[in-house]
């Protein structure tokens, strides 16, 4: 027990003397998390949360053009602009403004589009009345070609942005045309010529089954979405925890070089006490690191106009996961410190390997947006297991029963790394 306590005290004193190391362990992760959350805030936002300036040119001057502008404005997603400097926009002007990147989107409503919808409604009404045996025929205008509402995008716009906006606008136009079509059918079927219709008012309802969103969880559930804070704070906290490899490996190599490790081994007792003391100390540092970063997400991020971090309901499960991550990170540091002989070798390999493991493990960007083959490789990274477990708790309202398998993986990997380190150290002393 004395060897264990002495080891913890020794590591604490070494850490206090290393001011740069303290900054790397605690201050730099705060800066890293803040910067990453700020620069990734926009990519993580849903397009529904962003308002876009939308140029509109109404060449129709009918109901469709009016409904399009009114409906897009009411959606809350677009700022409708139909004139510049008090002059109505033309299609050529709108196209040029979008082409040079001053505006991202423009919609052109073609001339005669309302008349085309009315003609289509008349065609449908004629078919319905014919089947019902009601006399009468409404005028139908035949066109050699079909009309299209034109949408222009900034040539520099990303494909994902164009697809999302195109889909949103297309859905809205479909709804507008459907509403106008149904209104036309109802007015025709309710007219005085439709004497065969029993009621004075006819209601046409297309949607018989509605759509309702419900939570996938059971019981109390948080309304949390994956935003820049919910991803970056836990992700980069895990990244910072694994960077404990730097002080651990550096201390171990210095202990071998100055002979202090040999002196500790000559003290009566098991070397496992020394190893356990080292593990306890640095796992504790990792857990403190983790919760410091969570406090940054809860209190600092809202001051920067970013969302507040939500930690879920199961704080006990969070603590277990944090300990599991700290155990894996500390074991990796001990393994690196055992394998390499010089600080330069250990620090360079340790830092680069953590960057690689974090990149493939979903720390930089979520795994689900990576190629399928990279996702398979990414799930082999211990950093990925830790991040998945935290997301299970924070986003899926999971408890310890939900994440225990991921914690077991972290523990088993830690045991494997410590076993390898012990074997190498034994060979070295033989």
C-alpha positions as CSV (number, residue, x, y, z in Angstrom):
1,X,0.0,0.0,0.0
2,X,2.9,2.4,0.8
3,X,4.4,1.8,-2.6
4,X,1.0,2.6,-4.2
5,X,0.6,5.8,-2.3
6,X,4.2,6.8,-2.8
7,X,3.7,6.3,-6.6
8,X,0.6,8.5,-6.6
9,X,2.4,11.2,-4.7
10,X,5.5,11.0,-7.0
11,X,3.3,11.3,-10.1
12,X,1.4,14.3,-8.6
13,X,4.7,16.1,-7.8
14,X,6.0,15.4,-11.3
15,X,2.8,16.8,-12.8
16,X,2.9,20.0,-10.7
17,X,6.5,20.6,-11.7
18,X,5.6,20.3,-15.4
19,X,3.7,23.5,-16.0
20,X,3.6,22.9,-19.8
21,X,2.2,19.5,-19.2
22,X,-0.6,20.9,-17.1
23,X,-1.5,23.4,-19.8
24,X,-1.5,20.6,-22.4
25,X,-3.7,18.4,-20.2
26,X,-6.3,21.0,-19.1
27,X,-6.1,24.4,-20.9
28,X,-5.4,23.2,-24.5
29,X,-8.4,20.9,-24.6
30,X,-10.7,23.7,-23.5
31,X,-9.4,25.9,-26.4
32,X,-9.6,22.9,-28.8
33,X,-13.2,22.1,-27.9
34,X,-14.3,25.8,-28.1
35,X,-12.7,26.3,-31.5
36,X,-14.0,23.1,-33.0
37,X,-17.5,23.7,-31.8
38,X,-17.5,27.2,-33.2
39,X,-16.2,26.3,-36.7
40,X,-18.4,23.2,-37.0
41,X,-21.6,24.8,-35.7
42,X,-22.9,25.7,-39.2
43,X,-22.2,22.2,-40.8
44,X,-24.0,20.5,-37.9
45,X,-27.1,22.8,-38.2
46,X,-30.2,21.5,-39.9
47,X,-31.1,23.5,-43.0
48,X,-34.4,24.3,-41.3
49,X,-32.5,26.3,-38.7
50,X,-30.9,28.6,-41.3
51,X,-32.6,31.4,-43.3
52,X,-31.5,31.9,-46.9
53,X,-32.0,35.0,-49.1
54,X,-34.2,33.8,-52.0
55,X,-34.6,35.8,-55.2
56,X,-38.0,35.3,-56.8
57,X,-39.1,36.4,-60.3
58,X,-42.9,36.1,-60.9
59,X,-43.5,36.1,-64.6
60,X,-46.9,34.5,-64.1
61,X,-48.6,37.2,-62.1
62,X,-51.3,34.7,-61.1
63,X,-52.2,32.6,-58.0
64,X,-49.2,30.3,-58.3
65,X,-46.6,33.1,-58.1
66,X,-48.4,34.7,-55.2
67,X,-48.8,31.4,-53.3
68,X,-45.2,30.5,-53.9
69,X,-43.9,33.8,-52.4
70,X,-46.3,33.8,-49.6
71,X,-45.8,30.2,-48.7
72,X,-42.0,30.3,-48.8
73,X,-42.0,33.4,-46.6
74,X,-44.3,31.7,-44.1
75,X,-42.0,28.7,-43.9
76,X,-39.5,30.8,-42.0
77,X,-36.6,29.3,-44.0
78,X,-36.3,32.0,-46.7
79,X,-36.0,35.8,-46.9
80,X,-38.0,36.5,-50.1
81,X,-36.4,39.2,-52.3
82,X,-38.4,40.2,-55.5
83,X,-36.8,43.6,-56.1
84,X,-33.4,45.3,-56.0
85,X,-33.2,49.0,-55.3
86,X,-37.0,49.3,-55.7
87,X,-37.1,47.7,-59.1
88,X,-38.7,44.3,-59.8
89,X,-36.2,41.6,-60.6
90,X,-36.0,40.1,-64.0
91,X,-34.9,36.5,-64.7
92,X,-31.7,37.6,-66.3
93,X,-30.8,39.8,-63.4
94,X,-31.6,37.1,-60.8
95,X,-29.5,34.6,-62.8
96,X,-26.5,36.9,-62.9
97,X,-26.7,37.7,-59.2
98,X,-26.7,34.0,-58.3
99,X,-24.0,33.2,-60.8
100,X,-21.5,35.7,-59.2
101,X,-22.3,34.3,-55.7
102,X,-24.1,37.4,-54.3
103,X,-27.1,35.2,-53.6
104,X,-27.3,31.4,-53.2
105,X,-30.8,30.7,-54.8
106,X,-33.3,32.1,-57.2
107,X,-36.7,30.8,-58.3
108,X,-38.4,31.8,-61.5
109,X,-42.2,31.2,-61.9
110,X,-42.9,31.0,-65.6
111,X,-45.7,32.9,-67.5
112,X,-48.9,30.9,-67.8
113,X,-48.2,28.5,-65.0
114,X,-51.5,29.3,-63.1
115,X,-53.5,28.8,-66.3
116,X,-51.7,25.5,-66.8
117,X,-52.8,24.3,-63.4
118,X,-56.4,25.4,-63.9
119,X,-56.4,23.6,-67.3
120,X,-55.1,20.5,-65.6
121,X,-57.8,20.8,-62.9
122,X,-60.5,21.2,-65.6
123,X,-59.2,18.0,-67.3
124,X,-59.5,16.1,-64.0
125,X,-63.0,17.6,-63.3
126,X,-64.2,16.6,-66.8
127,X,-63.0,13.1,-66.2
128,X,-64.8,12.9,-62.8
129,X,-68.1,14.4,-64.0
130,X,-68.1,12.1,-67.0
131,X,-67.7,9.1,-64.7
132,X,-70.5,10.4,-62.5
133,X,-72.8,10.9,-65.5
134,X,-72.9,14.7,-64.9
135,X,-73.1,16.7,-68.2
136,X,-70.8,19.6,-68.9
137,X,-67.4,20.1,-70.2
138,X,-64.8,22.7,-68.9
139,X,-62.3,24.2,-71.3
140,X,-58.9,22.5,-71.5
141,X,-55.9,24.2,-73.0
142,X,-53.5,22.0,-74.8
143,X,-49.8,22.9,-74.7
144,X,-47.2,21.4,-76.9
145,X,-44.6,21.6,-74.1
146,X,-44.7,21.5,-70.2
147,X,-44.0,24.4,-67.9
148,X,-41.3,24.2,-65.2
149,X,-40.5,26.5,-62.3
150,X,-36.8,27.2,-62.7
151,X,-34.4,27.2,-59.7
152,X,-30.8,28.7,-60.0
153,X,-28.1,27.8,-57.5
154,X,-24.7,29.5,-56.8
155,X,-22.2,27.4,-58.9
156,X,-20.0,27.2,-55.7
157,X,-22.9,25.7,-53.7
158,X,-22.2,22.2,-52.3
159,X,-24.1,19.2,-53.7
160,X,-25.6,18.4,-50.3
161,X,-26.9,21.9,-49.9
162,X,-28.4,21.9,-53.4
163,X,-30.1,18.6,-52.8
164,X,-31.6,19.6,-49.5
165,X,-32.9,23.0,-50.8
166,X,-34.1,21.5,-54.1
167,X,-36.1,18.8,-52.2
168,X,-37.6,21.4,-49.8
169,X,-38.7,23.7,-52.6
170,X,-39.9,20.8,-54.8
171,X,-42.1,19.6,-51.9
172,X,-43.5,23.0,-51.3
173,X,-44.3,23.6,-55.0
174,X,-46.1,20.2,-55.1
175,X,-48.1,21.2,-52.1
176,X,-49.0,24.6,-53.6
177,X,-50.1,23.0,-56.9
178,X,-52.1,20.3,-55.1
179,X,-53.9,22.9,-53.0
180,X,-54.8,24.9,-56.1
181,X,-55.9,21.8,-57.9
182,X,-58.2,20.6,-55.0
183,X,-59.7,24.1,-54.7
184,X,-60.5,24.1,-58.4
185,X,-62.1,20.7,-58.2
186,X,-64.2,21.5,-55.2
187,X,-65.5,24.8,-56.7
188,X,-66.5,23.0,-59.9
189,X,-68.1,20.0,-58.1
190,X,-70.0,22.4,-55.8
191,X,-71.2,24.6,-58.7
192,X,-74.9,24.8,-59.6
193,X,-74.3,22.5,-62.5
194,X,-73.5,19.6,-60.2
195,X,-77.1,18.9,-59.1
196,X,-76.4,15.3,-58.6
197,X,-74.2,16.0,-55.6
198,X,-76.2,15.5,-52.5
199,X,-74.6,17.9,-50.1
200,X,-74.2,21.6,-50.5
201,X,-70.6,21.5,-49.5
202,X,-68.1,18.9,-50.7
203,X,-64.8,18.4,-48.8
204,X,-62.0,16.6,-50.6
205,X,-59.4,15.2,-48.2
206,X,-56.4,13.5,-49.8
207,X,-54.6,12.5,-46.6
208,X,-56.4,9.7,-44.8
209,X,-53.4,8.7,-42.6
210,X,-51.4,11.4,-40.9
211,X,-47.7,11.5,-39.8
212,X,-46.7,11.7,-36.2
213,X,-43.2,11.7,-34.7
214,X,-42.6,10.0,-31.4
215,X,-39.5,9.2,-29.3
216,X,-37.8,5.9,-29.7
217,X,-37.0,5.6,-26.0
218,X,-39.2,4.5,-23.2
219,X,-40.1,6.6,-20.2
220,X,-38.6,10.0,-19.6
221,X,-36.8,11.2,-22.8
222,X,-34.7,14.2,-23.6
223,X,-35.4,16.3,-26.7
224,X,-31.7,16.4,-27.8
225,X,-30.3,16.6,-31.4
226,X,-26.8,16.0,-32.5
227,X,-25.3,19.5,-32.9
228,X,-21.8,20.8,-32.9
229,X,-21.6,20.9,-29.1
230,X,-23.1,17.5,-28.5
231,X,-20.6,16.0,-30.9
232,X,-17.4,18.1,-30.3
233,X,-17.4,18.4,-26.5
234,X,-17.5,14.6,-25.8
235,X,-15.4,13.8,-28.9
236,X,-12.5,16.2,-28.3
237,X,-12.6,15.4,-24.6
238,X,-11.9,11.8,-25.4
239,X,-9.1,13.0,-27.7
240,X,-7.6,15.0,-24.9
241,X,-7.9,12.1,-22.5
242,X,-5.9,9.9,-24.8
243,X,-3.2,12.5,-25.0
244,X,-2.3,11.5,-21.5
245,X,0.1,9.2,-23.4
246,X,2.5,12.1,-23.6
247,X,3.2,12.7,-19.9
248,X,3.0,9.0,-19.0
249,X,5.4,7.8,-21.7
250,X,7.8,10.7,-21.0
251,X,7.8,10.0,-17.3
252,X,8.4,6.3,-17.8
253,X,11.4,6.8,-20.1
254,X,12.9,9.4,-17.8
255,X,12.5,7.0,-14.9
256,X,14.5,4.3,-16.8
257,X,17.1,6.8,-17.9
258,X,17.9,8.3,-14.5
259,X,17.7,5.0,-12.6
260,X,14.6,5.9,-10.5
261,X,12.6,3.0,-11.9
262,X,15.4,0.5,-10.9
263,X,15.5,2.0,-7.4
264,X,11.7,1.6,-7.0
265,X,11.9,-2.0,-8.1
266,X,14.6,-2.7,-5.5
267,X,12.2,-1.6,-2.7
268,X,10.6,-4.7,-1.1
269,X,7.2,-5.4,-2.5
270,X,5.5,-6.1,-5.8
271,X,6.0,-3.9,-8.9
272,X,2.3,-4.2,-9.4
273,X,1.8,-1.7,-6.6
274,X,3.8,0.8,-8.5
275,X,1.9,0.1,-11.7
276,X,-1.4,0.3,-9.9
277,X,-0.5,3.7,-8.3
278,X,0.5,5.0,-11.7
279,X,-2.8,3.8,-13.2
280,X,-5.0,5.2,-10.4
281,X,-3.3,8.6,-10.7
282,X,-3.6,9.0,-14.4
283,X,-7.1,7.5,-14.7
284,X,-8.1,10.1,-12.1
285,X,-6.5,12.9,-14.1
286,X,-8.4,11.6,-17.2
287,X,-11.8,11.7,-15.3
288,X,-11.1,15.2,-14.0
289,X,-10.2,16.2,-17.6
290,X,-13.5,14.7,-18.9
291,X,-15.8,16.5,-16.4
292,X,-13.9,19.8,-16.9
293,X,-14.7,19.6,-20.6
294,X,-18.3,18.8,-19.8
295,X,-18.5,21.9,-17.7
296,X,-17.1,23.9,-20.6
297,X,-20.0,22.5,-22.8
298,X,-22.6,23.3,-20.2
299,X,-21.5,26.8,-19.1
300,X,-19.1,28.3,-21.7
301,X,-20.7,27.2,-25.0
302,X,-24.0,29.1,-24.4
303,X,-22.0,32.3,-23.8
304,X,-20.6,31.9,-27.4
305,X,-24.2,31.6,-28.8
306,X,-23.8,27.8,-29.2
307,X,-26.2,25.1,-27.9
308,X,-25.8,24.0,-24.3
309,X,-24.4,20.5,-23.7
310,X,-27.0,18.0,-22.4
311,X,-25.5,15.1,-20.4
312,X,-28.6,12.8,-20.2
313,X,-30.2,11.4,-17.1
314,X,-27.8,8.6,-16.2
315,X,-24.7,10.3,-14.6
316,X,-23.5,7.0,-13.1
317,X,-23.2,5.5,-16.5
318,X,-21.3,8.5,-17.7
319,X,-18.8,8.1,-14.8
320,X,-18.3,4.4,-15.6
321,X,-17.7,5.2,-19.3
322,X,-15.3,8.1,-18.4
323,X,-13.3,5.7,-16.2
324,X,-13.2,3.1,-19.0
325,X,-11.9,5.6,-21.4
326,X,-9.3,6.8,-18.9
327,X,-8.2,3.3,-18.3
328,X,-7.7,2.6,-22.0
329,X,-5.9,5.9,-22.4
330,X,-3.6,5.3,-19.4
331,X,-2.8,1.8,-20.5
332,X,-1.9,3.0,-24.0
333,X,0.5,5.5,-22.5
334,X,2.1,2.8,-20.3
335,X,2.5,0.6,-23.4
336,X,4.1,3.4,-25.5
337,X,6.4,4.3,-22.6
338,X,7.5,0.7,-22.3
339,X,8.0,0.0,-26.0
340,X,10.1,3.0,-26.9
341,X,13.6,3.9,-25.6
342,X,13.8,7.6,-26.1
343,X,11.3,10.5,-25.3
344,X,11.4,11.6,-28.9
345,X,10.4,8.2,-30.3
346,X,7.6,7.8,-27.7
347,X,6.2,11.3,-28.0
348,X,6.2,11.5,-31.8
349,X,4.6,8.0,-32.2
350,X,2.2,8.6,-29.4
351,X,0.9,11.9,-30.7
352,X,0.6,10.8,-34.3
353,X,-1.1,7.5,-33.4
354,X,-3.7,9.3,-31.3
355,X,-4.4,11.7,-34.2
356,X,-4.8,8.8,-36.5
357,X,-7.1,6.8,-34.1
358,X,-9.2,9.9,-33.5
359,X,-9.5,10.7,-37.2
360,X,-10.7,7.1,-38.1
361,X,-12.7,6.8,-34.9
362,X,-15.3,9.6,-35.6
363,X,-13.7,12.3,-33.4
364,X,-13.2,14.8,-36.2
365,X,-16.3,14.0,-38.2
366,X,-19.1,11.5,-37.3
367,X,-18.5,8.0,-38.5
368,X,-21.9,7.9,-40.3
369,X,-20.8,10.4,-42.9
370,X,-17.6,8.4,-43.7
371,X,-17.4,5.8,-46.6
372,X,-18.6,2.4,-45.6
373,X,-15.1,0.8,-45.5
374,X,-13.8,3.6,-43.3
375,X,-16.7,3.1,-40.9
376,X,-15.7,-0.6,-40.5
377,X,-12.1,0.5,-39.7
378,X,-13.3,3.3,-37.5
379,X,-15.3,1.0,-35.3
380,X,-12.0,-0.8,-34.4
381,X,-10.7,2.4,-32.6
382,X,-11.1,2.6,-28.8
383,X,-11.9,6.3,-29.2
384,X,-14.9,5.3,-31.3
385,X,-16.1,2.9,-28.5
386,X,-15.9,5.7,-26.0
387,X,-17.7,8.2,-28.2
388,X,-20.4,5.7,-29.0
389,X,-21.0,5.1,-25.3
390,X,-21.2,8.8,-24.5
391,X,-23.7,9.3,-27.4
392,X,-25.7,6.4,-26.1
393,X,-26.1,8.2,-22.8
394,X,-26.4,11.8,-24.0
395,X,-28.5,11.3,-27.1
396,X,-30.3,8.0,-26.7
397,X,-30.9,8.3,-23.0
398,X,-29.1,5.0,-22.3
399,X,-28.1,3.7,-18.9
400,X,-25.3,1.4,-17.8
401,X,-27.1,-1.6,-19.3
402,X,-27.0,0.2,-22.6
403,X,-23.3,0.8,-22.7
404,X,-21.7,-2.0,-20.6
405,X,-20.4,-3.9,-23.7
406,X,-18.5,-0.9,-24.9
407,X,-17.0,-0.4,-21.4
408,X,-16.0,-4.1,-21.3
409,X,-14.2,-3.6,-24.7
410,X,-12.3,-0.7,-23.3
411,X,-11.3,-2.7,-20.2
412,X,-10.3,-5.7,-22.2
413,X,-8.1,-3.6,-24.5
414,X,-6.5,-2.0,-21.4
415,X,-5.7,-5.4,-20.0
416,X,-4.2,-6.5,-23.3
417,X,-2.0,-3.4,-23.5
418,X,-0.8,-3.8,-19.9
419,X,-0.1,-7.5,-20.5
420,X,2.0,-6.6,-23.5
421,X,3.8,-3.9,-21.6
422,X,4.5,-6.2,-18.7
423,X,5.9,-8.9,-21.1
424,X,8.2,-6.3,-22.7
425,X,9.4,-5.0,-19.4
426,X,10.1,-8.5,-18.1
427,X,12.1,-9.3,-21.2
428,X,14.1,-6.1,-20.8
429,X,15.0,-6.9,-17.2
430,X,15.9,-10.5,-18.0
